């Protein structure tokens, strides 16, 4: 399947009856889908009969429609504790799920719509990321939260011990592409402040590098972070 330029892909796998994912780009390790999200994923995976999905599958998502998406989720509300609630038709059933603050590692704000597709794990892809020595994995939500009915208060990313058994600083810098236009830079500085409130300090290099020296998640796709159009205004902001 040819990837749409606006899509991102994660590779969830099953752990303790809960779907989790690793992402070396953002430092997430065993980030769990809870509060309805695991049930949503299971319904799609079972509906498509994806083989050996528990060992890993491809979950492609975007804030814009793309060919062959399986589910369209719509933003419902922000949770009073943290995170956001989404709902939609999932293989013929109306379902709702809570998405944790890790969502803001992939979008500058909770999208109004999220389009999702599930596929078999591509050949050669290992869904499990093992952080190298000195690198800390982190997560906002554990598999132990899968039976909860509401988010826990004061969600903060937890630390995964490194191979040498020591706890490292959980504030590994997350760096994103920042356009050079002054209006966009102002917006990204606000985004930086929001991220720092969620996950701790970011590297000062986040917007001090030259434009050609800004590697990372969105180097070639800055449009994924900045959508300057009225359709991205949440209903609350329109009141």
MIBA-632056 format. One line per field, with one value per residue (C-alpha): x, y, z; chain. Coordinates in Angstrom, 1 decimal. Layout:
N
px	[X, ...]
py	[Y, ...]
pz	[Z, ...]
tortor	[A, ...]
***
This chain:
239
px	[0.0, 1.4, 1.5, -0.5, 1.8, -0.3, -0.3, 1.7, 2.1, 2.5, 2.9, 0.8, 1.0, -0.9, 0.4, -1.7, -4.9, -4.2, -2.9, 0.3, 2.9, 6.5, 7.8, 11.6, 10.9, 9.0, 10.6, 7.4, 7.6, 4.5, 2.1, -1.3, -4.6, -7.2, -10.7, -12.4, -9.4, -8.3, -11.9, -12.0, -8.7, -9.8, -13.0, -11.2, -8.4, -11.0, -13.3, -10.4, -9.1, -5.5, -3.3, -1.1, -2.2, -1.3, 2.3, 2.1, 0.2, 0.3, -2.0, -2.0, -3.6, -4.1, -6.1, -7.3, -9.1, -6.9, -7.7, -8.9, -9.3, -11.3, -12.6, -13.3, -13.3, -14.6, -13.5, -16.2, -14.7, -11.7, -11.5, -11.5, -8.4, -6.4, -6.6, -9.5, -12.6, -13.3, -16.3, -17.3, -18.7, -16.4, -17.3, -21.0, -21.0, -21.0, -18.0, -16.2, -12.6, -10.2, -6.9, -4.2, -1.8, 0.6, -1.7, 0.0, 3.3, 1.8, -0.4, -0.1, -3.6, -6.2, -7.6, -11.2, -11.2, -8.8, -8.8, -7.5, -6.5, -5.3, -3.1, -0.9, 2.6, 4.9, 7.7, 10.9, 9.2, 9.8, 7.0, 9.0, 11.6, 14.3, 15.8, 19.6, 21.8, 21.4, 18.1, 14.9, 11.6, 8.5, 4.7, 1.7, -0.6, 0.1, -1.6, -2.8, -5.2, -7.1, -10.0, -10.3, -13.5, -11.8, -8.3, -6.0, -5.3, -2.1, -1.0, 2.8, 5.0, 6.5, 10.0, 11.1, 14.3, 17.3, 19.3, 21.7, 18.9, 19.2, 16.6, 17.6, 16.3, 12.7, 13.0, 14.7, 14.3, 11.6, 12.5, 10.1, 10.5, 9.8, 9.0, 10.9, 7.8, 7.3, 3.6, 4.3, 7.2, 5.0, 2.5, 5.2, 6.5, 3.0, 3.0, 6.4, 5.0, 2.0, 4.4, 6.6, 3.6, 2.9, 6.3, 8.9, 11.6, 12.4, 15.9, 16.5, 17.7, 14.0, 13.8, 17.4, 18.7, 19.0, 16.1, 18.3, 19.5, 16.2, 15.9, 13.1, 9.5, 8.2, 11.3, 9.7, 6.1, 5.7, 2.1, 1.2, 1.7, 0.3, -3.1, -4.1, -7.8, -11.1, -11.9, -9.4, -11.1, -12.8, -16.5, -15.6, -13.5, -16.3, -18.7]
py	[0.0, 3.4, 5.8, 9.0, 12.0, 13.1, 9.8, 8.5, 4.8, 3.0, -0.7, -1.8, -5.2, -7.0, -7.0, -8.2, -8.1, -4.4, -2.9, -1.0, 0.6, 1.6, 4.6, 5.3, 8.7, 10.0, 7.7, 6.0, 2.4, 0.2, 3.2, 1.7, 2.2, 2.3, 3.6, 2.1, 2.4, -1.2, -2.4, -0.2, -1.6, -5.2, -4.7, -3.5, -6.1, -8.9, -7.5, -7.5, -10.9, -9.5, -12.5, -12.6, -9.1, -9.7, -9.9, -6.6, -4.8, -1.5, 1.3, 4.2, 7.5, 11.1, 14.2, 14.2, 11.5, 9.0, 6.1, 3.0, 4.2, 1.9, 4.3, 8.0, 9.3, 12.7, 14.8, 14.9, 16.7, 17.3, 15.3, 17.3, 15.4, 15.2, 13.8, 13.8, 11.7, 10.6, 8.7, 7.1, 4.1, 1.2, -1.8, -1.0, -0.1, 3.3, 3.5, 6.1, 6.1, 8.3, 9.2, 10.2, 13.2, 11.3, 12.4, 15.8, 14.2, 13.7, 16.7, 20.3, 20.1, 17.3, 16.9, 17.4, 14.1, 11.2, 8.6, 5.2, 2.1, -1.3, -3.6, -6.6, -6.0, -5.2, -7.6, -6.8, -4.5, -5.2, -3.6, -3.8, -1.1, -1.8, 1.5, 1.4, 1.9, 5.4, 6.0, 6.2, 4.9, 6.6, 6.3, 8.2, 5.2, 1.6, -1.6, -1.7, 1.2, -0.9, -1.6, 2.0, 4.0, 7.5, 8.9, 9.1, 12.5, 14.4, 12.2, 12.3, 10.0, 7.3, 6.0, 2.6, 1.3, 1.1, -2.0, -1.2, -1.1, 2.6, 5.3, 8.0, 11.6, 11.2, 14.5, 13.3, 16.2, 15.9, 18.0, 19.0, 20.9, 24.6, 26.8, 30.1, 32.3, 34.6, 33.8, 30.0, 30.3, 32.1, 29.2, 26.6, 28.4, 28.1, 24.4, 24.0, 25.5, 23.1, 20.1, 21.2, 21.3, 17.6, 16.0, 18.3, 20.5, 20.3, 20.9, 24.6, 23.4, 22.8, 26.1, 27.3, 24.9, 26.0, 24.7, 22.1, 20.8, 20.0, 16.2, 14.3, 13.3, 15.9, 17.2, 16.6, 17.0, 20.3, 20.6, 17.8, 20.1, 23.4, 23.5, 27.1, 26.9, 27.4, 23.7, 23.0, 25.3, 23.1, 23.7, 25.2, 27.9, 28.9, 29.8]
pz	[0.0, -0.9, 2.0, 1.8, 2.4, 5.4, 7.3, 10.1, 11.1, 14.4, 15.0, 18.0, 19.6, 22.3, 25.9, 28.8, 26.7, 25.9, 22.7, 23.2, 20.9, 20.9, 19.0, 19.0, 17.4, 20.4, 23.0, 23.9, 25.2, 25.7, 25.5, 26.1, 24.4, 27.2, 27.9, 24.8, 22.5, 22.8, 22.2, 19.0, 17.7, 18.4, 16.5, 13.4, 13.6, 14.1, 11.4, 8.9, 10.1, 10.3, 10.8, 14.0, 14.9, 18.5, 17.5, 15.7, 12.9, 11.1, 12.3, 9.9, 10.9, 9.8, 10.4, 6.8, 4.8, 2.9, 0.6, 2.3, 5.8, 8.0, 10.7, 11.0, 14.6, 15.5, 18.4, 21.1, 24.1, 26.2, 29.3, 32.6, 33.8, 30.5, 27.0, 24.6, 23.8, 20.2, 18.8, 15.5, 13.7, 14.1, 11.9, 12.3, 16.0, 17.5, 19.9, 22.0, 23.2, 25.2, 23.7, 26.1, 26.0, 23.8, 20.9, 21.1, 20.2, 16.7, 16.3, 17.6, 18.9, 19.1, 15.5, 14.8, 12.9, 12.9, 10.1, 10.8, 8.8, 10.1, 8.0, 8.5, 9.8, 6.9, 6.3, 8.2, 10.7, 14.4, 16.4, 19.7, 20.3, 22.8, 24.0, 23.7, 26.7, 28.1, 26.4, 28.4, 27.2, 28.6, 28.6, 29.7, 30.2, 31.4, 30.5, 34.1, 33.3, 30.7, 33.1, 34.2, 33.6, 33.6, 33.2, 36.2, 37.6, 36.7, 33.9, 33.4, 31.3, 33.4, 33.0, 31.6, 33.1, 30.8, 30.1, 33.0, 35.5, 36.2, 36.0, 33.5, 33.1, 31.6, 29.8, 26.6, 24.1, 21.5, 18.4, 15.7, 12.4, 12.8, 9.7, 9.4, 8.9, 12.0, 12.4, 12.3, 14.7, 17.1, 16.9, 17.4, 20.5, 21.9, 20.9, 22.6, 25.8, 25.7, 25.2, 28.0, 30.3, 29.3, 29.1, 30.6, 29.1, 25.4, 24.0, 23.3, 19.8, 19.1, 17.3, 17.2, 14.6, 11.1, 8.9, 7.2, 10.6, 12.1, 11.8, 13.4, 13.2, 10.9, 9.0, 5.6, 6.7, 8.7, 7.3, 9.7, 12.6, 11.2, 9.7, 9.2, 8.3, 10.0, 9.9, 12.6, 15.1, 17.8, 18.5, 21.9, 20.2, 17.9, 20.7]
tortor	[A, A, A, A, A, A, A, A, A, A, A, A, A, A, A, A, A, A, A, A, A, A, A, A, A, A, A, A, A, A, A, A, A, A, A, A, A, A, A, A, A, A, A, A, A, A, A, A, A, A, A, A, A, A, A, A, A, A, A, A, A, A, A, A, A, A, A, A, A, A, A, A, A, A, A, A, A, A, A, A, A, A, A, A, A, A, A, A, A, A, A, A, A, A, A, A, A, A, A, A, A, A, A, A, A, A, A, A, A, A, A, A, A, A, A, A, A, A, A, A, A, A, A, A, A, A, A, A, A, A, A, A, A, A, A, A, A, A, A, A, A, A, A, A, A, A, A, A, A, A, A, A, A, A, A, A, A, A, A, A, A, A, A, A, A, A, A, A, A, A, A, A, A, A, A, A, A, A, A, A, A, A, A, A, A, A, A, A, A, A, A, A, A, A, A, A, A, A, A, A, A, A, A, A, A, A, A, A, A, A, A, A, A, A, A, A, A, A, A, A, A, A, A, A, A, A, A, A, A, A, A, A, A, A, A, A, A, A, A]
***
